[in-house]
């Protein structure tokens, strides 16, 4: 009898595991993307280098193997780096035909706009790169979800902190790029929203012309108004690094330098973040950035939706991703889901220096009738996204 039992146990132990269904998540990017090339400033220094966030997605896939096996799925990441002349919209449609349940978009804005214009037949798309508010506003798309925070969320987080500290008089120093224009608009909206006063705005000029001294001298630019804090807007990184410690008054600097609002930073030390940072560093050989985190959490949300839907169709997963029942651990102290009115992932924003996290927004005292995370960015009544409202 014992021999028969041992034989039965051996048979069960040796039985093949149930077949797993392959589930495909795609990462779509463009080869030779200028965003990922070294971007030297006029002195030749390279100050704004970027790494592709694919490592964040790879980490999430690696960590999902066990849960995938438990669900009967083999979760795969398909990586596509397109030649500049290949039609990204056609590739996205082809990926949809092949059964991809989600596509992570890491594309230049014109290419992304082209994909979104023909997104009727594609599965759920994730914006893991662009903070531009237009993608959550007037140019939103029902197929598009955002894991990178919006520009409005980032400026709201800083404005909350300034209000919390009672630094309510703000001097804006800014560059002249188009991205600077968008950032200044968001700064002014956030300042109004949280009761701050913008007492002045000065444009920095990159020039050696002595006749433009009042546009190139930080001391002169910061001695005209009375202010509590300087909000720096310098998308290109051309002049902002020289502002701290060079102002007419000893005042804190926030924005592009000093205290910066980010989705993620390697110095966040709570809620399991050190373990996530260590796993990422071991995989990628560098620190995790906000874009890496956005790619990582995008895959996390897909896996969570897959587990809840218990089906690997784009329709089932897409429906669950947009459900109020979705709840994803972000390693930032709260679980989040996507806003119904603009597809933005609810999330805290970290306020950091180059080597420390100072605070996490929303801050205490900033409340909301439904969800405190909705104090950051466009709330439902403010949203300009007509496709989802």
C-alpha positions as CSV (number, residue, x, y, z in Angstrom):
1,X,0.0,0.0,0.0
2,X,2.8,2.4,0.9
3,X,4.6,1.6,-2.4
4,X,1.4,2.4,-4.3
5,X,1.1,5.8,-2.4
6,X,4.7,6.7,-3.2
7,X,4.2,5.8,-6.8
8,X,1.1,8.1,-6.9
9,X,3.0,10.9,-5.2
10,X,5.8,10.5,-7.7
11,X,3.3,10.6,-10.6
12,X,1.6,13.8,-9.3
13,X,5.0,15.5,-8.7
14,X,6.2,14.7,-12.2
15,X,3.0,15.7,-13.9
16,X,3.5,18.6,-16.3
17,X,2.4,22.1,-15.2
18,X,-0.8,23.4,-16.9
19,X,-0.1,25.2,-20.1
20,X,0.3,29.0,-19.7
21,X,-1.3,31.5,-21.9
22,X,1.1,34.1,-23.4
23,X,0.1,37.7,-22.6
24,X,1.9,40.4,-24.5
25,X,2.6,44.0,-23.3
26,X,4.5,46.1,-25.9
27,X,7.0,49.0,-25.5
28,X,7.0,51.3,-28.6
29,X,9.8,53.8,-29.1
30,X,11.8,55.4,-31.9
31,X,15.5,54.6,-32.6
32,X,17.8,57.7,-32.7
33,X,15.3,59.7,-30.6
34,X,16.9,63.1,-30.0
35,X,15.5,63.1,-26.5
36,X,17.9,60.3,-25.6
37,X,20.9,61.8,-27.2
38,X,23.4,63.9,-25.2
39,X,22.1,67.4,-25.0
40,X,25.0,69.8,-24.4
41,X,24.3,73.4,-23.4
42,X,26.2,76.2,-25.1
43,X,29.3,75.6,-23.0
44,X,29.5,72.0,-24.2
45,X,28.4,70.4,-20.9
46,X,25.7,67.8,-21.0
47,X,23.3,68.4,-18.1
48,X,20.0,66.9,-19.2
49,X,20.8,63.4,-20.3
50,X,18.0,60.9,-20.4
51,X,17.8,57.1,-20.3
52,X,15.1,55.1,-22.0
53,X,12.6,53.9,-19.3
54,X,12.4,50.4,-20.7
55,X,14.3,49.1,-17.7
56,X,11.3,50.0,-15.5
57,X,9.0,47.9,-17.6
58,X,11.6,45.0,-17.6
59,X,11.7,45.1,-13.8
60,X,8.0,44.9,-13.5
61,X,7.8,42.0,-15.9
62,X,10.6,40.2,-14.0
63,X,8.8,40.7,-10.7
64,X,5.5,39.4,-12.2
65,X,6.7,35.9,-13.1
66,X,5.3,34.3,-9.9
67,X,1.9,36.0,-10.1
68,X,1.7,35.2,-13.8
69,X,2.3,31.5,-13.2
70,X,-0.4,31.5,-10.4
71,X,-2.9,33.1,-12.9
72,X,-1.9,30.8,-15.7
73,X,-0.3,33.5,-17.8
74,X,3.2,34.0,-19.1
75,X,3.6,37.8,-19.2
76,X,5.9,39.0,-22.0
77,X,7.4,42.4,-22.9
78,X,7.8,43.0,-26.6
79,X,10.2,45.8,-27.3
80,X,10.1,47.8,-30.5
81,X,12.6,50.5,-31.5
82,X,11.3,51.8,-34.8
83,X,13.4,53.3,-37.6
84,X,12.6,57.0,-37.9
85,X,10.8,56.5,-41.2
86,X,8.5,53.7,-40.0
87,X,4.8,54.4,-39.3
88,X,4.3,54.1,-35.6
89,X,0.5,54.1,-35.9
90,X,0.6,51.2,-38.3
91,X,2.9,49.3,-36.0
92,X,0.6,50.0,-33.0
93,X,-2.4,48.7,-35.1
94,X,-0.4,45.6,-36.0
95,X,0.4,45.0,-32.3
96,X,-3.3,45.2,-31.6
97,X,-4.1,42.6,-34.3
98,X,-1.5,40.3,-32.8
99,X,-3.2,40.5,-29.4
100,X,-1.1,43.0,-27.3
101,X,-3.2,43.9,-24.3
102,X,-1.4,47.3,-23.7
103,X,1.3,49.4,-25.4
104,X,3.7,51.7,-23.5
105,X,4.4,54.8,-25.6
106,X,7.9,56.3,-25.4
107,X,7.6,58.5,-28.4
108,X,8.5,62.1,-29.5
109,X,5.4,64.3,-29.3
110,X,4.7,64.5,-33.1
111,X,4.9,60.7,-33.4
112,X,2.7,60.2,-30.4
113,X,0.2,62.6,-31.8
114,X,0.1,60.6,-35.0
115,X,-0.5,57.3,-33.1
116,X,-3.3,58.9,-31.1
117,X,-5.0,60.2,-34.2
118,X,-5.4,56.6,-35.4
119,X,-6.0,55.0,-32.1
120,X,-9.5,53.6,-32.7
121,X,-8.3,50.0,-33.3
122,X,-5.5,49.8,-30.7
123,X,-5.7,48.4,-27.1
124,X,-4.9,50.6,-24.1
125,X,-2.0,53.0,-24.6
126,X,0.2,54.3,-21.8
127,X,1.9,57.7,-21.7
128,X,5.1,57.1,-19.7
129,X,6.9,60.2,-20.9
130,X,5.0,63.4,-21.5
131,X,3.8,65.7,-18.7
132,X,2.1,68.1,-21.2
133,X,-1.4,68.9,-19.9
134,X,-2.8,68.9,-23.4
135,X,-2.8,65.1,-23.4
136,X,-5.1,65.2,-20.4
137,X,-7.1,68.2,-21.6
138,X,-8.4,69.3,-25.0
139,X,-6.3,66.7,-26.9
140,X,-7.1,63.7,-24.6
141,X,-7.8,60.3,-26.1
142,X,-10.1,57.6,-24.7
143,X,-7.4,54.9,-25.4
144,X,-4.7,56.8,-23.5
145,X,-3.8,56.4,-19.8
146,X,-1.0,58.4,-18.1
147,X,1.3,57.0,-15.4
148,X,3.7,60.0,-15.7
149,X,2.1,62.9,-13.8
150,X,0.8,65.9,-15.6
151,X,2.6,69.2,-15.5
152,X,-0.3,70.6,-13.5
153,X,0.1,67.9,-10.8
154,X,3.8,68.8,-10.5
155,X,3.3,72.5,-10.1
156,X,0.3,72.0,-7.8
157,X,2.5,69.9,-5.5
158,X,5.1,72.7,-5.3
159,X,2.4,75.3,-4.8
160,X,0.9,73.2,-1.9
161,X,4.4,73.1,-0.3
162,X,4.9,76.9,-0.6
163,X,1.5,77.5,0.9
164,X,2.2,75.1,3.7
165,X,5.4,76.9,4.4
166,X,3.7,80.3,4.1
167,X,6.0,81.3,1.3
168,X,3.3,83.1,-0.6
169,X,5.1,85.8,-2.6
170,X,6.7,84.2,-5.6
171,X,9.2,85.6,-8.1
172,X,9.3,83.6,-11.4
173,X,12.6,83.4,-13.3
174,X,12.2,81.7,-16.6
175,X,13.7,80.7,-19.9
176,X,12.4,81.5,-23.4
177,X,11.7,78.0,-24.7
178,X,8.1,77.0,-25.7
179,X,8.2,74.4,-22.8
180,X,9.0,77.3,-20.5
181,X,5.8,79.0,-21.7
182,X,3.7,76.0,-20.8
183,X,5.4,75.6,-17.5
184,X,4.9,79.3,-16.5
185,X,1.2,78.9,-17.5
186,X,0.9,75.9,-15.1
187,X,2.8,77.8,-12.4
188,X,0.4,80.8,-12.5
189,X,-2.6,78.4,-12.5
190,X,-1.2,76.6,-9.4
191,X,-0.4,79.8,-7.7
192,X,-3.9,81.1,-8.1
193,X,-5.3,77.7,-7.0
194,X,-3.5,77.7,-3.7
195,X,-3.5,81.4,-2.9
196,X,0.0,82.4,-3.9
197,X,1.0,85.7,-5.4
198,X,3.3,86.0,-8.4
199,X,5.0,89.3,-7.7
200,X,7.2,89.3,-10.8
201,X,8.3,87.4,-13.9
202,X,11.7,87.8,-15.6
203,X,13.0,86.1,-18.7
204,X,16.7,85.1,-18.7
205,X,18.5,85.8,-22.0
206,X,21.5,83.7,-23.1
207,X,23.7,86.5,-24.3
208,X,27.0,88.1,-23.8
209,X,25.7,91.4,-25.0
210,X,26.4,94.1,-22.3
211,X,23.3,95.9,-23.4
212,X,21.2,93.0,-22.2
213,X,22.8,93.0,-18.7
214,X,19.5,93.3,-17.0
215,X,18.4,90.0,-18.7
216,X,21.5,88.0,-18.0
217,X,22.5,89.1,-14.5
218,X,20.8,87.1,-11.8
219,X,21.6,89.6,-9.1
220,X,20.0,92.4,-11.0
221,X,17.0,90.2,-11.9
222,X,16.3,89.4,-8.3
223,X,16.6,92.8,-6.6
224,X,13.5,94.6,-7.9
225,X,10.6,92.8,-6.1
226,X,10.0,91.6,-2.5
227,X,9.4,87.9,-2.5
228,X,9.6,84.8,-0.3
229,X,10.7,82.2,-2.9
230,X,12.0,82.0,-6.4
231,X,10.2,79.7,-8.8
232,X,12.7,78.7,-11.5
233,X,11.4,77.6,-15.0
234,X,14.3,76.4,-17.2
235,X,13.4,73.5,-19.4
236,X,16.7,73.5,-21.3
237,X,18.8,73.6,-18.1
238,X,20.8,76.5,-19.5
239,X,20.8,79.0,-16.7
240,X,18.9,77.6,-13.7
241,X,21.9,75.9,-12.1
242,X,23.5,79.3,-11.5
243,X,20.5,80.8,-9.6
244,X,20.8,79.3,-6.1
245,X,23.2,81.3,-4.0
246,X,23.4,84.1,-6.6
247,X,20.2,86.0,-5.8
248,X,19.9,89.5,-4.3
249,X,18.0,88.1,-1.3
250,X,18.7,84.8,0.5
251,X,15.6,83.0,-0.6
252,X,14.8,79.3,-1.4
253,X,14.6,78.2,-5.1
254,X,12.0,75.7,-6.4
255,X,11.0,74.4,-9.8
256,X,13.8,73.4,-12.2
257,X,16.5,73.5,-9.5
258,X,16.5,73.5,-5.7
259,X,13.2,71.8,-4.6
260,X,11.9,69.8,-7.6
261,X,8.6,68.0,-8.0
262,X,8.9,64.4,-9.4
263,X,7.0,61.2,-9.8
264,X,9.9,59.3,-8.3
265,X,13.4,59.8,-6.8
266,X,16.0,57.3,-5.6
267,X,16.0,59.0,-2.1
268,X,12.4,58.1,-1.3
269,X,12.9,55.8,1.8
270,X,9.4,54.7,2.8
271,X,6.7,52.3,1.7
272,X,9.0,49.7,0.3
273,X,10.8,52.2,-1.9
274,X,14.4,51.2,-0.9
275,X,13.7,47.6,-2.0
276,X,12.3,48.8,-5.4
277,X,15.2,51.2,-5.9
278,X,17.7,48.4,-5.1
279,X,16.1,45.9,-7.4
280,X,16.1,48.5,-10.2
281,X,19.7,49.5,-9.6
282,X,20.7,45.9,-9.7
283,X,18.9,45.4,-13.0
284,X,19.8,48.7,-14.8
285,X,23.1,49.7,-13.1
286,X,21.7,53.2,-12.3
287,X,19.2,55.0,-10.2
288,X,15.5,54.9,-11.0
289,X,14.1,58.0,-12.5
290,X,10.5,59.3,-12.8
291,X,10.2,57.9,-16.3
292,X,11.5,54.5,-15.2
293,X,8.9,54.5,-12.4
294,X,6.2,55.5,-14.9
295,X,7.0,52.5,-17.1
296,X,7.3,50.2,-14.1
297,X,3.9,51.2,-12.6
298,X,2.2,51.0,-16.1
299,X,3.1,47.4,-16.3
300,X,2.1,47.0,-12.6
301,X,-1.4,48.3,-13.4
302,X,-1.8,46.0,-16.3
303,X,-0.8,43.0,-14.2
304,X,-3.2,44.1,-11.4
305,X,-6.0,44.5,-14.0
306,X,-5.2,41.1,-15.5
307,X,-5.4,39.5,-12.0
308,X,-8.7,41.1,-11.3
309,X,-10.2,40.5,-14.7
310,X,-9.0,36.8,-14.8
311,X,-9.0,37.2,-18.6
312,X,-6.3,38.2,-21.0
313,X,-8.3,40.0,-23.7
314,X,-7.6,43.7,-24.4
315,X,-11.3,44.4,-23.7
316,X,-11.4,42.8,-20.3
317,X,-8.1,44.3,-19.2
318,X,-8.9,47.7,-20.6
319,X,-12.2,47.7,-18.8
320,X,-10.6,46.8,-15.5
321,X,-7.8,49.4,-15.9
322,X,-10.5,52.1,-16.1
323,X,-12.6,50.6,-13.2
324,X,-12.9,52.4,-9.9
325,X,-12.2,49.0,-8.3
326,X,-8.6,49.0,-9.6
327,X,-6.1,49.5,-6.8
328,X,-2.4,49.5,-7.5
329,X,0.5,49.7,-5.0
330,X,2.8,52.5,-6.1
331,X,5.4,52.2,-3.3
332,X,4.5,55.8,-2.4
333,X,2.2,55.1,0.6
334,X,-1.1,54.9,-1.2
335,X,-2.8,52.6,-3.7
336,X,-4.0,54.4,-6.9
337,X,-6.2,54.1,-9.9
338,X,-7.0,56.2,-13.0
339,X,-9.2,59.3,-13.1
340,X,-12.3,58.7,-15.1
341,X,-12.2,62.2,-16.6
342,X,-8.7,62.3,-18.1
343,X,-7.0,58.9,-17.7
344,X,-4.4,60.2,-15.3
345,X,-3.1,57.9,-12.6
346,X,-3.8,59.2,-9.1
347,X,-0.5,59.4,-7.2
348,X,1.5,61.4,-4.6
349,X,4.2,63.7,-5.9
350,X,7.7,63.7,-4.3
351,X,9.4,67.0,-3.6
352,X,13.1,66.5,-3.7
353,X,16.5,68.1,-3.8
354,X,19.3,66.4,-5.7
355,X,20.0,64.0,-2.8
356,X,16.9,64.0,-0.5
357,X,13.2,63.8,-0.5
358,X,11.8,66.7,1.6
359,X,8.1,66.0,1.4
360,X,5.3,64.2,-0.4
361,X,2.2,65.9,-1.7
362,X,-0.7,66.2,-1.1
363,X,0.4,67.7,2.2
364,X,-1.6,67.8,5.4
365,X,-4.4,70.3,5.4
366,X,-5.2,70.0,1.6
367,X,-8.4,68.1,1.5
368,X,-10.8,67.0,-1.2
369,X,-14.5,65.9,-1.1
370,X,-13.7,62.5,-2.8
371,X,-9.9,61.8,-2.9
372,X,-7.0,63.9,-1.5
373,X,-4.9,62.9,-4.5
374,X,-7.3,64.9,-6.7
375,X,-6.0,68.1,-5.2
376,X,-3.1,67.6,-7.6
377,X,-3.8,68.4,-11.2
378,X,-7.1,69.0,-13.0
379,X,-10.1,68.0,-11.0
380,X,-13.3,66.8,-12.8
381,X,-15.0,70.2,-13.0
382,X,-11.8,71.7,-14.4
383,X,-11.0,69.0,-17.0
384,X,-11.0,70.0,-20.6
385,X,-11.1,66.4,-21.8
386,X,-14.4,66.1,-23.6
387,X,-13.9,62.5,-24.8
388,X,-14.0,61.2,-21.2
389,X,-16.2,63.7,-19.3
